[in-house]
Amino acid sequence: MKKKSIVYFVLGLLILSCSSTKSIVDHPITFNEERKILTLEYLQNRYGLEQDSPKIVPKMIVLHWTVIPTFEKSFEAFDPVTLPNWRPDIKNVSGLNVSSQFMVDRDGTIYQLLPETTMARHVIGLNHCAIGVENVGGTEELPLTKAQLKSNIWLVKYLKDKYDIDYLIGHYEYTLFENHPLWLEIDEGYRTVKTDPGPEFMANVRKAVKNLDFKKLPITQ
């Protein structure tokens, strides 16, 4: 009986450990020569960085929402190389389409759209050092799910363990870095107002990863 109990206990631990294990599904957006050129131009024109490759050194993770109801439609929005006509607010700055390195579906599935160290256009002033995590949904009718929260927590831990990342922020907090050494945007008039992924979602993620000792966000003057 004692041996049986030990076997069941070990089996239970194995099942529990498997259930908490996440996987990342590779689902790349188009990154052809045109997108590479536009990315390099963005790095040079917006940040003054002349590079031979669109590589970044990740120093922060930025969490977002897509405000699009499905993964398929969200992916379709990011996949084209150039911006569609429905983004006139940022098209004049660069023709490079928006994107992110990761996207989390409503069931918690984590998709990787770009290599973690390839620049994606997702946050003004900080793309050169930021890994973006988009979450499908985010509207009043489709709030972010518990499954997405769990996957974001797992992904933040995974990335923090892999890279020397200092900051974890919500997209709505990006302007706090305007006077920070990481901020490189050259145009003082280029800002957009963001609310994603919401203070409550960020508070829940931060609470779950507080042992990772991310740096405190800059305080506005």
Beta strands, then each sheet from edge to edge (+ up, - down):
strand 1: 24-26
strand 2: 60-63
strand 3: 102-104
strand 4: 110-112
strand 5: 130-135
strand 6: 167-170
sheet 1: 1+ 4+ 3- 5- 2- 6-
end
